[in-house]
Each structure stands twice: as C-alpha cells, then as structure tokens.
Amino acid sequence: MNPIVTVQEAVTAFADWMEPTDAELDAIELEMPAILADVDQVDAEIAALESRPAELAARRTRRARRKTLATRVMLANRAGCGEAA
C-alpha cells in the first residue's frame, strides 16, 4: 500500500507569507497599461465573434489592436530610455 502524501511545493506555493515583493508589484504597475489594452483587445475580439460580421465590430477590433500596439511601443520606449514611470 502506498501512503498518500502531499507535494510540499504545491502546499506552500500559496502560503500567506508568499506575497509579491515591492519590486514585483512595481513591475506589474508599469505593465498595467499593456495588460488593460490586451483585455480591451480580447473583449473586442469576443464581441466580434459573438455577433454577425459587421463593420462596427471590425473597427472596434482594429482600434483595440492599435491601442495595444501603441501601449506596448510606449512601454518599450520607456524601458529603452531607462525611464521608470
């Protein structure tokens, strides 16, 4: 008979003492515009899939894609210049 044991990593991976560091939170905050732009893009794509093909849905998807790309360019330029925020 094999004993049932827990995998220690899986149990402690979500322990209360494992909070993100200040540096990790700062990195997330810097990436938040890109994250929100990605969410808007996915929302637009889902809306386009759920409805009949229409020019309005296509425009919304293109606009969201342009916003995502512009946000990523802004973040890349900011990182390239060494600018924090």
Phi and psi restraints in degrees (range 20) as a CNS / XPLOR table:
assign (resid 1 and name C) (resid 2 and name N)
       (resid 2 and name CA) (resid 2 and name C) 1.0 -93.9 20.0 2
assign (resid 2 and name N) (resid 2 and name CA)
       (resid 2 and name C) (resid 3 and name N) 1.0 131.1 20.0 2
assign (resid 2 and name C) (resid 3 and name N)
       (resid 3 and name CA) (resid 3 and name C) 1.0 -72.6 20.0 2
assign (resid 3 and name N) (resid 3 and name CA)
       (resid 3 and name C) (resid 4 and name N) 1.0 149.8 20.0 2
assign (resid 3 and name C) (resid 4 and name N)
       (resid 4 and name CA) (resid 4 and name C) 1.0 -90.2 20.0 2
assign (resid 4 and name N) (resid 4 and name CA)
       (resid 4 and name C) (resid 5 and name N) 1.0 122.3 20.0 2
assign (resid 4 and name C) (resid 5 and name N)
       (resid 5 and name CA) (resid 5 and name C) 1.0 -129.3 20.0 2
assign (resid 5 and name N) (resid 5 and name CA)
       (resid 5 and name C) (resid 6 and name N) 1.0 157.6 20.0 2
assign (resid 5 and name C) (resid 6 and name N)
       (resid 6 and name CA) (resid 6 and name C) 1.0 -95.6 20.0 2
assign (resid 6 and name N) (resid 6 and name CA)
       (resid 6 and name C) (resid 7 and name N) 1.0 152.5 20.0 2
assign (resid 6 and name C) (resid 7 and name N)
       (resid 7 and name CA) (resid 7 and name C) 1.0 -84.7 20.0 2
assign (resid 7 and name N) (resid 7 and name CA)
       (resid 7 and name C) (resid 8 and name N) 1.0 119.0 20.0 2
assign (resid 7 and name C) (resid 8 and name N)
       (resid 8 and name CA) (resid 8 and name C) 1.0 -58.1 20.0 2
assign (resid 8 and name N) (resid 8 and name CA)
       (resid 8 and name C) (resid 9 and name N) 1.0 -41.2 20.0 2
assign (resid 8 and name C) (resid 9 and name N)
       (resid 9 and name CA) (resid 9 and name C) 1.0 -61.6 20.0 2
assign (resid 9 and name N) (resid 9 and name CA)
       (resid 9 and name C) (resid 10 and name N) 1.0 -42.9 20.0 2
assign (resid 9 and name C) (resid 10 and name N)
       (resid 10 and name CA) (resid 10 and name C) 1.0 -65.7 20.0 2
assign (resid 10 and name N) (resid 10 and name CA)
       (resid 10 and name C) (resid 11 and name N) 1.0 -33.7 20.0 2
assign (resid 10 and name C) (resid 11 and name N)
       (resid 11 and name CA) (resid 11 and name C) 1.0 -74.7 20.0 2
assign (resid 11 and name N) (resid 11 and name CA)
       (resid 11 and name C) (resid 12 and name N) 1.0 -42.0 20.0 2
assign (resid 11 and name C) (resid 12 and name N)
       (resid 12 and name CA) (resid 12 and name C) 1.0 -88.6 20.0 2
assign (resid 12 and name N) (resid 12 and name CA)
       (resid 12 and name C) (resid 13 and name N) 1.0 -7.6 20.0 2
assign (resid 12 and name C) (resid 13 and name N)
       (resid 13 and name CA) (resid 13 and name C) 1.0 -63.1 20.0 2
assign (resid 13 and name N) (resid 13 and name CA)
       (resid 13 and name C) (resid 14 and name N) 1.0 -25.4 20.0 2
assign (resid 13 and name C) (resid 14 and name N)
       (resid 14 and name CA) (resid 14 and name C) 1.0 -116.3 20.0 2
assign (resid 14 and name N) (resid 14 and name CA)
       (resid 14 and name C) (resid 15 and name N) 1.0 27.7 20.0 2
assign (resid 14 and name C) (resid 15 and name N)
       (resid 15 and name CA) (resid 15 and name C) 1.0 -68.4 20.0 2
assign (resid 15 and name N) (resid 15 and name CA)
       (resid 15 and name C) (resid 16 and name N) 1.0 154.1 20.0 2
assign (resid 15 and name C) (resid 16 and name N)
       (resid 16 and name CA) (resid 16 and name C) 1.0 -60.0 20.0 2
assign (resid 16 and name N) (resid 16 and name CA)
       (resid 16 and name C) (resid 17 and name N) 1.0 -31.3 20.0 2
assign (resid 16 and name C) (resid 17 and name N)
       (resid 17 and name CA) (resid 17 and name C) 1.0 -78.9 20.0 2
assign (resid 17 and name N) (resid 17 and name CA)
       (resid 17 and name C) (resid 18 and name N) 1.0 -6.0 20.0 2
assign (resid 17 and name C) (resid 18 and name N)
       (resid 18 and name CA) (resid 18 and name C) 1.0 -96.3 20.0 2
assign (resid 18 and name N) (resid 18 and name CA)
       (resid 18 and name C) (resid 19 and name N) 1.0 70.9 20.0 2
assign (resid 18 and name C) (resid 19 and name N)
       (resid 19 and name CA) (resid 19 and name C) 1.0 -94.7 20.0 2
assign (resid 19 and name N) (resid 19 and name CA)
       (resid 19 and name C) (resid 20 and name N) 1.0 155.9 20.0 2
assign (resid 19 and name C) (resid 20 and name N)
       (resid 20 and name CA) (resid 20 and name C) 1.0 -65.8 20.0 2
assign (resid 20 and name N) (resid 20 and name CA)
       (resid 20 and name C) (resid 21 and name N) 1.0 147.0 20.0 2
assign (resid 20 and name C) (resid 21 and name N)
       (resid 21 and name CA) (resid 21 and name C) 1.0 -76.4 20.0 2
assign (resid 21 and name N) (resid 21 and name CA)
       (resid 21 and name C) (resid 22 and name N) 1.0 167.9 20.0 2
assign (resid 21 and name C) (resid 22 and name N)
       (resid 22 and name CA) (resid 22 and name C) 1.0 -61.8 20.0 2
assign (resid 22 and name N) (resid 22 and name CA)
       (resid 22 and name C) (resid 23 and name N) 1.0 -36.6 20.0 2
assign (resid 22 and name C) (resid 23 and name N)
       (resid 23 and name CA) (resid 23 and name C) 1.0 -65.0 20.0 2
assign (resid 23 and name N) (resid 23 and name CA)
       (resid 23 and name C) (resid 24 and name N) 1.0 -41.4 20.0 2
assign (resid 23 and name C) (resid 24 and name N)
       (resid 24 and name CA) (resid 24 and name C) 1.0 -65.4 20.0 2
assign (resid 24 and name N) (resid 24 and name CA)
       (resid 24 and name C) (resid 25 and name N) 1.0 -40.9 20.0 2
assign (resid 24 and name C) (resid 25 and name N)
       (resid 25 and name CA) (resid 25 and name C) 1.0 -64.7 20.0 2
assign (resid 25 and name N) (resid 25 and name CA)
       (resid 25 and name C) (resid 26 and name N) 1.0 -38.8 20.0 2
assign (resid 25 and name C) (resid 26 and name N)
       (resid 26 and name CA) (resid 26 and name C) 1.0 -64.4 20.0 2
assign (resid 26 and name N) (resid 26 and name CA)
       (resid 26 and name C) (resid 27 and name N) 1.0 -40.0 20.0 2
assign (resid 26 and name C) (resid 27 and name N)
       (resid 27 and name CA) (resid 27 and name C) 1.0 -64.9 20.0 2
assign (resid 27 and name N) (resid 27 and name CA)
       (resid 27 and name C) (resid 28 and name N) 1.0 -40.0 20.0 2
assign (resid 27 and name C) (resid 28 and name N)
       (resid 28 and name CA) (resid 28 and name C) 1.0 -64.3 20.0 2
assign (resid 28 and name N) (resid 28 and name CA)
       (resid 28 and name C) (resid 29 and name N) 1.0 -42.0 20.0 2
assign (resid 28 and name C) (resid 29 and name N)
       (resid 29 and name CA) (resid 29 and name C) 1.0 -63.5 20.0 2
assign (resid 29 and name N) (resid 29 and name CA)
       (resid 29 and name C) (resid 30 and name N) 1.0 -38.1 20.0 2
assign (resid 29 and name C) (resid 30 and name N)
       (resid 30 and name CA) (resid 30 and name C) 1.0 -66.1 20.0 2
assign (resid 30 and name N) (resid 30 and name CA)
       (resid 30 and name C) (resid 31 and name N) 1.0 -34.5 20.0 2
assign (resid 30 and name C) (resid 31 and name N)
       (resid 31 and name CA) (resid 31 and name C) 1.0 -85.2 20.0 2
assign (resid 31 and name N) (resid 31 and name CA)
       (resid 31 and name C) (resid 32 and name N) 1.0 -7.3 20.0 2
assign (resid 31 and name C) (resid 32 and name N)
       (resid 32 and name CA) (resid 32 and name C) 1.0 -56.7 20.0 2
assign (resid 32 and name N) (resid 32 and name CA)
       (resid 32 and name C) (resid 33 and name N) 1.0 -40.4 20.0 2
assign (resid 32 and name C) (resid 33 and name N)
       (resid 33 and name CA) (resid 33 and name C) 1.0 -58.8 20.0 2
assign (resid 33 and name N) (resid 33 and name CA)
       (resid 33 and name C) (resid 34 and name N) 1.0 -39.1 20.0 2
assign (resid 33 and name C) (resid 34 and name N)
       (resid 34 and name CA) (resid 34 and name C) 1.0 -69.4 20.0 2
assign (resid 34 and name N) (resid 34 and name CA)
       (resid 34 and name C) (resid 35 and name N) 1.0 -38.7 20.0 2
assign (resid 34 and name C) (resid 35 and name N)
       (resid 35 and name CA) (resid 35 and name C) 1.0 -62.8 20.0 2
assign (resid 35 and name N) (resid 35 and name CA)
       (resid 35 and name C) (resid 36 and name N) 1.0 -46.0 20.0 2
assign (resid 35 and name C) (resid 36 and name N)
       (resid 36 and name CA) (resid 36 and name C) 1.0 -65.9 20.0 2
assign (resid 36 and name N) (resid 36 and name CA)
       (resid 36 and name C) (resid 37 and name N) 1.0 -37.3 20.0 2
assign (resid 36 and name C) (resid 37 and name N)
       (resid 37 and name CA) (resid 37 and name C) 1.0 -65.1 20.0 2
assign (resid 37 and name N) (resid 37 and name CA)
       (resid 37 and name C) (resid 38 and name N) 1.0 -39.7 20.0 2
assign (resid 37 and name C) (resid 38 and name N)
       (resid 38 and name CA) (resid 38 and name C) 1.0 -62.8 20.0 2
assign (resid 38 and name N) (resid 38 and name CA)
       (resid 38 and name C) (resid 39 and name N) 1.0 -41.2 20.0 2
assign (resid 38 and name C) (resid 39 and name N)
       (resid 39 and name CA) (resid 39 and name C) 1.0 -62.6 20.0 2
assign (resid 39 and name N) (resid 39 and name CA)
       (resid 39 and name C) (resid 40 and name N) 1.0 -44.2 20.0 2
assign (resid 39 and name C) (resid 40 and name N)
       (resid 40 and name CA) (resid 40 and name C) 1.0 -60.6 20.0 2
assign (resid 40 and name N) (resid 40 and name CA)
       (resid 40 and name C) (resid 41 and name N) 1.0 -39.9 20.0 2
assign (resid 40 and name C) (resid 41 and name N)
       (resid 41 and name CA) (resid 41 and name C) 1.0 -65.4 20.0 2
assign (resid 41 and name N) (resid 41 and name CA)
       (resid 41 and name C) (resid 42 and name N) 1.0 -44.3 20.0 2
assign (resid 41 and name C) (resid 42 and name N)
       (resid 42 and name CA) (resid 42 and name C) 1.0 -64.6 20.0 2
assign (resid 42 and name N) (resid 42 and name CA)
       (resid 42 and name C) (resid 43 and name N) 1.0 -40.9 20.0 2
assign (resid 42 and name C) (resid 43 and name N)
       (resid 43 and name CA) (resid 43 and name C) 1.0 -58.8 20.0 2
assign (resid 43 and name N) (resid 43 and name CA)
       (resid 43 and name C) (resid 44 and name N) 1.0 -43.5 20.0 2
assign (resid 43 and name C) (resid 44 and name N)
       (resid 44 and name CA) (resid 44 and name C) 1.0 -65.2 20.0 2
assign (resid 44 and name N) (resid 44 and name CA)
       (resid 44 and name C) (resid 45 and name N) 1.0 -40.4 20.0 2
assign (resid 44 and name C) (resid 45 and name N)
       (resid 45 and name CA) (resid 45 and name C) 1.0 -67.4 20.0 2
assign (resid 45 and name N) (resid 45 and name CA)
       (resid 45 and name C) (resid 46 and name N) 1.0 -38.8 20.0 2
assign (resid 45 and name C) (resid 46 and name N)
       (resid 46 and name CA) (resid 46 and name C) 1.0 -65.0 20.0 2
assign (resid 46 and name N) (resid 46 and name CA)
       (resid 46 and name C) (resid 47 and name N) 1.0 -44.3 20.0 2
assign (resid 46 and name C) (resid 47 and name N)
       (resid 47 and name CA) (resid 47 and name C) 1.0 -61.2 20.0 2
assign (resid 47 and name N) (resid 47 and name CA)
       (resid 47 and name C) (resid 48 and name N) 1.0 -38.3 20.0 2
assign (resid 47 and name C) (resid 48 and name N)
       (resid 48 and name CA) (resid 48 and name C) 1.0 -67.7 20.0 2
assign (resid 48 and name N) (resid 48 and name CA)
       (resid 48 and name C) (resid 49 and name N) 1.0 -35.7 20.0 2
assign (resid 48 and name C) (resid 49 and name N)
       (resid 49 and name CA) (resid 49 and name C) 1.0 -72.4 20.0 2
assign (resid 49 and name N) (resid 49 and name CA)
       (resid 49 and name C) (resid 50 and name N) 1.0 -32.0 20.0 2
assign (resid 49 and name C) (resid 50 and name N)
       (resid 50 and name CA) (resid 50 and name C) 1.0 -79.7 20.0 2
assign (resid 50 and name N) (resid 50 and name CA)
       (resid 50 and name C) (resid 51 and name N) 1.0 -18.0 20.0 2
assign (resid 50 and name C) (resid 51 and name N)
       (resid 51 and name CA) (resid 51 and name C) 1.0 -111.6 20.0 2
assign (resid 51 and name N) (resid 51 and name CA)
       (resid 51 and name C) (resid 52 and name N) 1.0 171.4 20.0 2
assign (resid 51 and name C) (resid 52 and name N)
       (resid 52 and name CA) (resid 52 and name C) 1.0 -65.1 20.0 2
assign (resid 52 and name N) (resid 52 and name CA)
       (resid 52 and name C) (resid 53 and name N) 1.0 149.2 20.0 2
assign (resid 52 and name C) (resid 53 and name N)
       (resid 53 and name CA) (resid 53 and name C) 1.0 -57.9 20.0 2
assign (resid 53 and name N) (resid 53 and name CA)
       (resid 53 and name C) (resid 54 and name N) 1.0 122.5 20.0 2
assign (resid 53 and name C) (resid 54 and name N)
       (resid 54 and name CA) (resid 54 and name C) 1.0 -141.4 20.0 2
assign (resid 54 and name N) (resid 54 and name CA)
       (resid 54 and name C) (resid 55 and name N) 1.0 154.3 20.0 2
assign (resid 54 and name C) (resid 55 and name N)
       (resid 55 and name CA) (resid 55 and name C) 1.0 -62.4 20.0 2
assign (resid 55 and name N) (resid 55 and name CA)
       (resid 55 and name C) (resid 56 and name N) 1.0 -36.2 20.0 2
assign (resid 55 and name C) (resid 56 and name N)
       (resid 56 and name CA) (resid 56 and name C) 1.0 -62.7 20.0 2
assign (resid 56 and name N) (resid 56 and name CA)
       (resid 56 and name C) (resid 57 and name N) 1.0 -43.6 20.0 2
assign (resid 56 and name C) (resid 57 and name N)
       (resid 57 and name CA) (resid 57 and name C) 1.0 -65.5 20.0 2
assign (resid 57 and name N) (resid 57 and name CA)
       (resid 57 and name C) (resid 58 and name N) 1.0 -39.2 20.0 2
assign (resid 57 and name C) (resid 58 and name N)
       (resid 58 and name CA) (resid 58 and name C) 1.0 -65.0 20.0 2
assign (resid 58 and name N) (resid 58 and name CA)
       (resid 58 and name C) (resid 59 and name N) 1.0 -41.0 20.0 2
assign (resid 58 and name C) (resid 59 and name N)
       (resid 59 and name CA) (resid 59 and name C) 1.0 -63.6 20.0 2
assign (resid 59 and name N) (resid 59 and name CA)
       (resid 59 and name C) (resid 60 and name N) 1.0 -43.0 20.0 2
assign (resid 59 and name C) (resid 60 and name N)
       (resid 60 and name CA) (resid 60 and name C) 1.0 -61.7 20.0 2
assign (resid 60 and name N) (resid 60 and name CA)
       (resid 60 and name C) (resid 61 and name N) 1.0 -41.1 20.0 2
assign (resid 60 and name C) (resid 61 and name N)
       (resid 61 and name CA) (resid 61 and name C) 1.0 -65.3 20.0 2
assign (resid 61 and name N) (resid 61 and name CA)
       (resid 61 and name C) (resid 62 and name N) 1.0 -44.7 20.0 2
assign (resid 61 and name C) (resid 62 and name N)
       (resid 62 and name CA) (resid 62 and name C) 1.0 -62.9 20.0 2
assign (resid 62 and name N) (resid 62 and name CA)
       (resid 62 and name C) (resid 63 and name N) 1.0 -41.7 20.0 2
assign (resid 62 and name C) (resid 63 and name N)
       (resid 63 and name CA) (resid 63 and name C) 1.0 -62.5 20.0 2
assign (resid 63 and name N) (resid 63 and name CA)
       (resid 63 and name C) (resid 64 and name N) 1.0 -43.5 20.0 2
assign (resid 63 and name C) (resid 64 and name N)
       (resid 64 and name CA) (resid 64 and name C) 1.0 -65.1 20.0 2
assign (resid 64 and name N) (resid 64 and name CA)
       (resid 64 and name C) (resid 65 and name N) 1.0 -39.4 20.0 2
assign (resid 64 and name C) (resid 65 and name N)
       (resid 65 and name CA) (resid 65 and name C) 1.0 -65.0 20.0 2
assign (resid 65 and name N) (resid 65 and name CA)
       (resid 65 and name C) (resid 66 and name N) 1.0 -42.3 20.0 2
assign (resid 65 and name C) (resid 66 and name N)
       (resid 66 and name CA) (resid 66 and name C) 1.0 -63.6 20.0 2
assign (resid 66 and name N) (resid 66 and name CA)
       (resid 66 and name C) (resid 67 and name N) 1.0 -39.4 20.0 2
assign (resid 66 and name C) (resid 67 and name N)
       (resid 67 and name CA) (resid 67 and name C) 1.0 -63.4 20.0 2
assign (resid 67 and name N) (resid 67 and name CA)
       (resid 67 and name C) (resid 68 and name N) 1.0 -42.4 20.0 2
assign (resid 67 and name C) (resid 68 and name N)
       (resid 68 and name CA) (resid 68 and name C) 1.0 -61.1 20.0 2
assign (resid 68 and name N) (resid 68 and name CA)
       (resid 68 and name C) (resid 69 and name N) 1.0 -47.4 20.0 2
assign (resid 68 and name C) (resid 69 and name N)
       (resid 69 and name CA) (resid 69 and name C) 1.0 -64.4 20.0 2
assign (resid 69 and name N) (resid 69 and name CA)
       (resid 69 and name C) (resid 70 and name N) 1.0 -42.0 20.0 2
assign (resid 69 and name C) (resid 70 and name N)
       (resid 70 and name CA) (resid 70 and name C) 1.0 -63.7 20.0 2
assign (resid 70 and name N) (resid 70 and name CA)
       (resid 70 and name C) (resid 71 and name N) 1.0 -39.0 20.0 2
assign (resid 70 and name C) (resid 71 and name N)
       (resid 71 and name CA) (resid 71 and name C) 1.0 -66.1 20.0 2
assign (resid 71 and name N) (resid 71 and name CA)
       (resid 71 and name C) (resid 72 and name N) 1.0 -42.2 20.0 2
assign (resid 71 and name C) (resid 72 and name N)
       (resid 72 and name CA) (resid 72 and name C) 1.0 -66.4 20.0 2
assign (resid 72 and name N) (resid 72 and name CA)
       (resid 72 and name C) (resid 73 and name N) 1.0 -36.8 20.0 2
assign (resid 72 and name C) (resid 73 and name N)
       (resid 73 and name CA) (resid 73 and name C) 1.0 -63.8 20.0 2
assign (resid 73 and name N) (resid 73 and name CA)
       (resid 73 and name C) (resid 74 and name N) 1.0 -44.0 20.0 2
assign (resid 73 and name C) (resid 74 and name N)
       (resid 74 and name CA) (resid 74 and name C) 1.0 -60.0 20.0 2
assign (resid 74 and name N) (resid 74 and name CA)
       (resid 74 and name C) (resid 75 and name N) 1.0 -45.5 20.0 2
assign (resid 74 and name C) (resid 75 and name N)
       (resid 75 and name CA) (resid 75 and name C) 1.0 -66.1 20.0 2
assign (resid 75 and name N) (resid 75 and name CA)
       (resid 75 and name C) (resid 76 and name N) 1.0 -38.6 20.0 2
assign (resid 75 and name C) (resid 76 and name N)
       (resid 76 and name CA) (resid 76 and name C) 1.0 -66.0 20.0 2
assign (resid 76 and name N) (resid 76 and name CA)
       (resid 76 and name C) (resid 77 and name N) 1.0 -42.0 20.0 2
assign (resid 76 and name C) (resid 77 and name N)
       (resid 77 and name CA) (resid 77 and name C) 1.0 -65.4 20.0 2
assign (resid 77 and name N) (resid 77 and name CA)
       (resid 77 and name C) (resid 78 and name N) 1.0 -39.0 20.0 2
assign (resid 77 and name C) (resid 78 and name N)
       (resid 78 and name CA) (resid 78 and name C) 1.0 -63.6 20.0 2
assign (resid 78 and name N) (resid 78 and name CA)
       (resid 78 and name C) (resid 79 and name N) 1.0 -42.3 20.0 2
assign (resid 78 and name C) (resid 79 and name N)
       (resid 79 and name CA) (resid 79 and name C) 1.0 -68.7 20.0 2
assign (resid 79 and name N) (resid 79 and name CA)
       (resid 79 and name C) (resid 80 and name N) 1.0 -36.1 20.0 2
assign (resid 79 and name C) (resid 80 and name N)
       (resid 80 and name CA) (resid 80 and name C) 1.0 -67.8 20.0 2
assign (resid 80 and name N) (resid 80 and name CA)
       (resid 80 and name C) (resid 81 and name N) 1.0 -30.6 20.0 2
assign (resid 80 and name C) (resid 81 and name N)
       (resid 81 and name CA) (resid 81 and name C) 1.0 -86.9 20.0 2
assign (resid 81 and name N) (resid 81 and name CA)
       (resid 81 and name C) (resid 82 and name N) 1.0 -7.4 20.0 2
assign (resid 81 and name C) (resid 82 and name N)
       (resid 82 and name CA) (resid 82 and name C) 1.0 79.1 20.0 2
assign (resid 82 and name N) (resid 82 and name CA)
       (resid 82 and name C) (resid 83 and name N) 1.0 14.3 20.0 2
assign (resid 82 and name C) (resid 83 and name N)
       (resid 83 and name CA) (resid 83 and name C) 1.0 -78.7 20.0 2
assign (resid 83 and name N) (resid 83 and name CA)
       (resid 83 and name C) (resid 84 and name N) 1.0 136.6 20.0 2
assign (resid 83 and name C) (resid 84 and name N)
       (resid 84 and name CA) (resid 84 and name C) 1.0 -85.5 20.0 2
assign (resid 84 and name N) (resid 84 and name CA)
       (resid 84 and name C) (resid 85 and name N) 1.0 -46.4 20.0 2
